[in-house]
């Protein structure tokens, strides 16, 4: 069965967003929160259940007398989407269901290839994964691509992709991917995609209205989410903090750490052989973390001043031990920014490490089509 594109009414989007941000709720609770009559809520929920987008949890008996409450939730069976991210030597493909659950997350080594060959490879992998996880016939929302670099065009077709992917820069990527895959395509900067993943899957959607995620990948970038919206800026360059760190000088990035280790004689080639290659080079990594923390502190102070976020998280495909070491250094240096929020209701909070590790960009890319289906104007 092939599903037509999902087109939802504004009230249906509001209801779905309420369930995503607040969790399962009864019809009466939804009616109170959304200021919709009980009959109106019944009509909306019936339509959404008919499309397989929401379902009922087992009834809960409320304290005291009365009928049991039947909570509604976003249904995992409402469909799925695919996300693709490419790092230094690694390709990640994520499949997520409509509720945001991770169906599959695969990682494989890949040599730098042009966008056309890359698209053909991804097309094959999507078909294989759909068969493996028995998804053929399920509603499919589309494929999201996470790219390392800022947009070069307002329509998000051309991107300033890092030089480690030759032939990608200024190529009409959406056209290339759409022509090959024949599927709905979304493309987003890797840091912005990572922020979306952290918002949905990292618990921020129920914790704060504004969050900043700093991604240390090919480059260094930030993704900002405010009230459920991705902040892209006028031309898609919002959060492009890499401009603070000239490319011809050491930068707090994954590629920079690899280059630093190589200069010290380490045989590391990419993230694919990182873990086994770095033994004995711990002092080099310690020095890099000290320098990276000094470099990132200015960007973090700036984010606090401009956005007043409820959370700042670091994300990277680098090993968790390195990222925690970096966060510890940043939090020790945080007296400069902790002081000016100490008197607020919020108080001081620590910079955190994403539990998604290096999977954030792929997972966020997969969430792009699902997020777009209920995105608020």
N, C-alpha and C positions, 0 to 999 in steps of 0.2 A: 504494500500500500504506500502510495506517495502522497505526503501531506502537502496541502497548499500553504503558501506563506501565512504566518500567523499575524492576524490583524485584530488588535484588541481595542475595545472602547476605553476612554479615559477612566471611567469608573472601575473597569476591570483591572486596569493597570494600577490604580490606587490600592485596590484590594490585594493584589498580588504583592505590591511593594510593602504593604503593611505586614503581610505574613512573612516576607523575607527579612524584614528588619526587626520584627518583634516576636517571631516564632509562631507556633500553632496557637490559634484562638478560636473561640466559639463564634457562631453566627451573631449571637447577641452582643458579644464584645466588639466584633467588627462593626456592627450597626452603631454602637455608641461612639466608637472612635472615629469612624468615617462620617458620622452624622447622616446616615442613610436609614430609611425606614426598614423594619423587619421584612416586609414584603419585598422591598427593593433588594435587600441583601440576599434573600432566598432566590430571587430571580438571577442575580449575578453569580452566586455560588453554583446554582444549577447549570448555568451556561459554562462556567469554567470547569466544573466537574465533567460535563459532557465532552469537553475538549481534552480531558485528561491532564489538566494543568494543576488541579488541586484534588486532594482526596481527604477522607475522614480518618482520624485516629480512633482507637477504641474509646468508647464513652467514659467520662470521668464523673463519678458521683460527687456532687458538691456537698460541703458541710451542711448539715440540716436536711430538711425535707425538700422535695422538689424533683423534677426530672433531671436525669444525668446530662451533663454538658458534653457535647460532641465537638472536639477541637478539629479545625481544618488546618491543613498544611500544604505547602508546595509539594507537588507529587514528583518523585524521582522519575516516574514513568512518563513524564510530560515530554520527553525527547532528549536529545543530546547534541553536543557540539564538539568540535575538534580545535585544538590549539597547537601551534607550531612555534618553536623557538630554536635559534641557532646560536651557539657559543663558539669559543675557540676550540675547534675540533670535535664538538659534540652537537648532536641534533636531538631535541626532545619533542615528543608528541604526546599531548594530553587529550583524553576524552573525559568530559564531565556530563553528568545528567542534569536535568532541568532544575533540580533542587540544589545543584552545586556539588553533588557528590562526585568523587573521583572514580571513574570507571576504569581508567587505564592511564599509566604514565610510563612511557618507554624512553630509553636513552640509548643512543648508538653513536659510534665514532663516524665522522664524515669528513672527507677532504673538501677544501674550498671548490665550489662549482658555480657555474653561472646560473642565473635565476631560472632559465628554461629547464635545465637538467635537474635543478633542485625541485622545481614544481612537479616534474614527472616522477621523481623519486617519492615525494610526499603523496602524490596521487596513488601510487602503488601501496604505500604503507597505510593510508586511510582505508583503502579497500580491504586490505588484509586484517586490519584491526576491527573493522565493522563485522567481518565474518567471524573472527575469533571470539568476539564478545556478543554475538548474536543480535546485532543491532539493525540488520537489514529490515526495512519495513517500519522502523521507528521514526517518529518525527525528527527531522534533522534541521538544525538552525543555521549551520554554516561553519566555515573554517576561519579562525582568527590567526593572523601571523604577527609575531613579535619581531621587530627589526631593531638592530642596534644603531641608532642615529636619529636625528631630527627630520621632520618633514621638510621637503623642498617645495611642495605645492599645497595649496589650500585644500584640495580635494583628497589629499593623502595618497596620491598615486605614485609620486616620486619622492625618494628619501635620500638623505645624505648618509648612506650606509658606510660603516667603517671600512678602511682600506683592506682589512684582512679578508674581505669578501669581494674579490675583484669582479667587475662587471655588474655590480649591484647599484652603485651610486648613480642617481639620476635616471635609472631605468624605470619605465612605467610598471611597477611591480604588480599593482592590482590588475592591470590588463593581462600581464603575463600569467599570473596565477589563475585568473578567471578563465582565460582561454584554455588552459591546460586542464584544470579541475572541473570546469563546468558546474561550479557550486557557488553559493553566496560567499563573498570574501570580505573580511575585515582586516585592516592592517593598522598596527599601533606601535608606537615607540616602546621598546622593551621595559623601560622604567615605569611608564604609564600602565602598561599591561600588568606589571608586577604589583603596582598599587591596587589595581582592581582585584587581583587575586587575594591580596592581603586584606582588603576590605570585606570580601565575601567569605573567604576561607580562614582568615586569621583572626576572626572574632571582632573586627573593628566595626562592622555594620551595626552591631548592637551596643557599641561602647562609646563612640564619639561621632561628631558630625564632620570633623575635619581631621585628616590624617596625611602625613608625608612619609613616603617610602623612598629611601635612597638605595639605588641599585649599583653595586660594583660588579660590572660585567666587562664587556669589551671596552666600554668607557665608564664614565660615572655620570649618572643621571638621577633625577628625582621624579616621582609620580605623586600627584596631589589629588585627593578625593575630597569633595566638599558637598555635604548633604546629598550623597548618592550620585553626584555628577563628577565625571572626569574633567579636570581642568586642563585644557589643551592650549589655551591662549589664542591669540589672533590667527596665527598660522600654524599651530601645532607644536610650537617650540617651548611651551611652558615646562618648567622644571629642567631645562637644559643647562644644568650647573657645570657641565664639562667645560664651558667657556671660562670658568674660573681657573682652570688648570691647563695651561698651554700644552698642546700635543707634542711639542719638541722637548718637553721637560718631564721629569718623573711625575706620575699621576697616581691617585689612589684607585687603581683598577686591577682587575684580574690579569689582564695582559701585562700590566706594569710589574706585578709581582712575579709573573713568569719570567719576564725579561731580566728582572733583578736577580733572580735565582740563577738564570743562565749565565749572567755576567760573573757570578761567583763560582761557576764551574759545575753547576747542577745540570743533570741530563734531562730535566723536565722539558717536554715538548709542547704539551697542551694540558687541558684539564683531564684528558683521557688517561694520562699516566702520572698525574700530579701526586697522588697519595704515596705511590711506591717510590717516587723519585726524590722526594724532599727529605728523606731520612739523613740526618747529619747536618742539615742546613737550617736547623732551628734558630741559631743566632741571626742569620740573615733575615729570617721571617720576623723575628722580634724587632730588629731595626726597622724593617719595612712597616710594621704595625705602628711604631712610634711616629714615623714620618707621616703615615696615612692619617693617623688621628689628628696630628697638627693641621694637616691640610683640610680635613673634613669639618673641623670645628667651626671655621668661618661660615661654611654653608649651612650648618645646623643652626648657628646663631641667627643667620639671615632668615631661615625658615621660621624660626620662633617669632622673630619680629614681624614678618610679613603676614603669616597665616594663623598664628596662635593655635597650633594644632593640638588635638587631644592625644596624639601619639606620634612618635617618630620611630620608624623601624628601619633597620639595615637589612638588606637582602643581597645574597651573592651565591654563585655556584661554588665558591671557595669552601673548604672544609669548615664545619661548625666551630672547631677549636680556634681557628684563626679569626673567625668573625666574632666569637665571644671575647677573644683577647683584644680585638679592636674596640668593641663596645665598652669593655672595662676601662680602657685607656680614655675613651671619650667621656665616660661618666666621671672619671677622676678629674678630668679637666673642666667639668661642667659648672664649677663655681661661678664662672663669669656669666653664664646664662641662667643658672639656678637662682641667683640673687634677685633678678628683676621680676620673677614670678612667684617668689616666696610669700608675698603678701596677698596673692590672689586666692580665690576660692579653690582653684585647681591645685595650687601648690606645685612643688617640683616633682617631676617624674623622670624615670630613667629612660635613656635610649635603649631600645630593645632589639633583639635579633629575631628575624622572621623564622618561624618553625617550618616554613615551606622550603627553605634551603634554596638550591638553584632551580627548583621547579616553578618558581613564582611566575616567570614570564610566560612559560608554556601554559600554565593553568589560567593565568589572566587572559591570555589570547583566546583560550577556549571559552572563557566566560563572556567575551565581547559580544558574540551574537545573541546570547541569552540576555545579557544586560540590555542590549539594544531593543529587545522585544518588549521591555517594560520601561524603557528610559523615559524619564519625565522631561517635559519641555522646559 
